[in-house]
Amino acid sequence: MNNACIMKKLCLTILLGLHLGAGAADLANGQRLFASRCSSCHSVGPFARSGFGPQLNALFGRRAGSLPGYGYSTAMKRSNIVWSDKTLTSFLDDPDDLVPGTKMRFWGMSNEKQVADLLAYLRSQQQVQLR
């Protein structure tokens, strides 16, 4: 087997793994996790409004502390974080570690599967219009 063939098989294996990994998230479980662990402070969906915490529609790619109409902590506004899978995973693990002085009081979520499911659910809300 030549190097080109080996590289092609390796690339296909990696792409298949990425595809299967991306499909492994459970949106229904993410929605349940959101309802049980997040919805007392945050909302998502077409009628989402900021309350005790900011609404989370169109979260990915948004600069932290930038949603109009919500009173973020000075620490969050100054954090220069842009929300992505990586930054949200870190924030969910320990909000005060990533943004010392944040107003978010959350014990953290470090279970990788739960975080992946929750982020998949939040990503499914990416196209919902900001209100």
C-alpha positions as CSV (number, residue, x, y, z in Angstrom):
1,M,0.0,0.0,0.0
2,N,1.5,3.4,-1.0
3,N,1.7,6.5,1.1
4,A,-1.1,8.2,-0.8
5,C,-3.5,5.3,-0.2
6,I,-2.6,5.2,3.5
7,M,-3.2,9.0,3.8
8,K,-6.5,8.7,2.0
9,K,-7.7,5.9,4.4
10,L,-6.4,7.9,7.4
11,C,-8.3,11.0,6.3
12,L,-11.5,9.0,5.6
13,T,-11.2,7.4,9.1
14,I,-10.8,10.8,10.7
15,L,-13.7,12.3,8.8
16,L,-15.9,9.4,9.6
17,G,-15.0,9.7,13.3
18,L,-15.8,13.4,13.2
19,H,-19.1,12.8,11.6
20,L,-20.0,10.1,14.0
21,G,-18.8,12.2,17.0
22,A,-20.9,15.2,15.8
23,G,-24.0,12.9,15.5
24,A,-23.5,11.4,18.9
25,A,-25.0,14.4,20.7
26,D,-28.5,13.8,22.0
27,L,-30.6,17.0,21.5
28,A,-33.5,15.6,23.6
29,N,-31.1,15.0,26.5
30,G,-29.6,18.5,25.9
31,Q,-33.1,20.0,26.1
32,R,-33.8,18.1,29.3
33,L,-30.5,19.3,30.8
34,F,-31.4,22.8,29.8
35,A,-34.8,22.5,31.4
36,S,-33.5,21.1,34.6
37,R,-30.2,23.0,35.1
38,C,-30.4,26.2,33.1
39,S,-34.0,27.3,32.5
40,S,-34.5,28.8,36.0
41,C,-32.2,31.7,34.9
42,H,-32.0,31.4,31.1
43,S,-34.3,30.9,28.2
44,V,-34.0,29.9,24.5
45,G,-36.5,29.7,21.6
46,P,-38.7,32.1,19.7
47,F,-40.1,33.7,22.9
48,A,-36.9,33.9,24.9
49,R,-36.3,36.9,27.0
50,S,-33.5,37.8,29.4
51,G,-34.5,37.4,33.0
52,F,-32.2,36.5,35.9
53,G,-29.7,35.5,33.2
54,P,-29.4,36.5,29.6
55,Q,-31.4,34.6,26.9
56,L,-29.2,32.2,25.0
57,N,-30.5,32.3,21.4
58,A,-27.8,32.8,18.8
59,L,-25.1,32.3,21.5
60,F,-22.3,30.8,19.4
61,G,-20.1,33.4,18.0
62,R,-21.5,36.1,20.3
63,R,-19.1,38.1,22.4
64,A,-19.7,37.5,26.1
65,G,-21.4,40.3,27.9
66,S,-22.7,41.9,24.7
67,L,-26.5,41.1,24.5
68,P,-28.4,44.4,24.7
69,G,-30.7,44.9,27.6
70,Y,-29.1,42.5,30.0
71,G,-27.0,43.8,33.0
72,Y,-23.9,41.8,32.8
73,S,-21.1,41.9,35.4
74,T,-18.2,44.1,34.7
75,A,-16.0,41.0,34.6
76,M,-18.2,39.4,31.9
77,K,-18.2,42.6,29.8
78,R,-14.4,42.9,30.0
79,S,-13.7,39.2,29.5
80,N,-13.2,39.4,25.7
81,I,-14.6,35.9,25.4
82,V,-16.4,34.8,22.2
83,W,-18.8,31.9,22.9
84,S,-17.8,28.7,21.2
85,D,-17.8,25.0,22.1
86,K,-14.4,25.4,23.8
87,T,-15.3,28.6,25.8
88,L,-18.7,27.3,26.8
89,T,-17.3,24.0,27.9
90,S,-14.8,25.8,30.1
91,F,-17.4,28.2,31.5
92,L,-19.9,25.4,32.2
93,D,-17.2,23.5,34.1
94,D,-16.4,26.4,36.4
95,P,-17.9,29.8,35.5
96,D,-15.9,31.7,38.2
97,D,-12.7,30.1,37.0
98,L,-13.1,31.3,33.4
99,V,-14.6,34.7,34.4
100,P,-13.6,35.6,37.9
101,G,-16.4,37.9,39.2
102,T,-19.1,36.6,37.0
103,K,-22.7,36.9,38.4
104,M,-23.5,33.4,37.3
105,R,-23.8,31.1,40.3
106,F,-23.6,27.6,39.0
107,W,-21.8,24.6,40.6
108,G,-20.5,23.5,37.2
109,M,-21.1,20.7,34.8
110,S,-18.0,18.6,33.9
111,N,-19.7,15.4,32.4
112,E,-18.4,15.6,28.8
113,K,-21.5,13.8,27.4
114,Q,-23.9,16.1,29.2
115,V,-22.0,19.2,28.1
116,A,-21.9,17.9,24.5
117,D,-25.7,17.3,24.6
118,L,-26.4,20.7,26.2
119,L,-24.2,22.5,23.7
120,A,-25.8,20.6,20.8
121,Y,-29.2,21.8,22.1
122,L,-28.0,25.4,22.4
123,R,-26.5,25.2,18.9
124,S,-29.9,24.1,17.6
125,Q,-31.1,27.4,18.8
126,Q,-28.4,29.3,16.9
127,Q,-30.8,30.5,14.2
128,V,-33.4,31.8,16.5
129,Q,-33.7,35.6,16.2
130,L,-32.5,37.7,19.1
131,R,-35.2,39.6,20.9
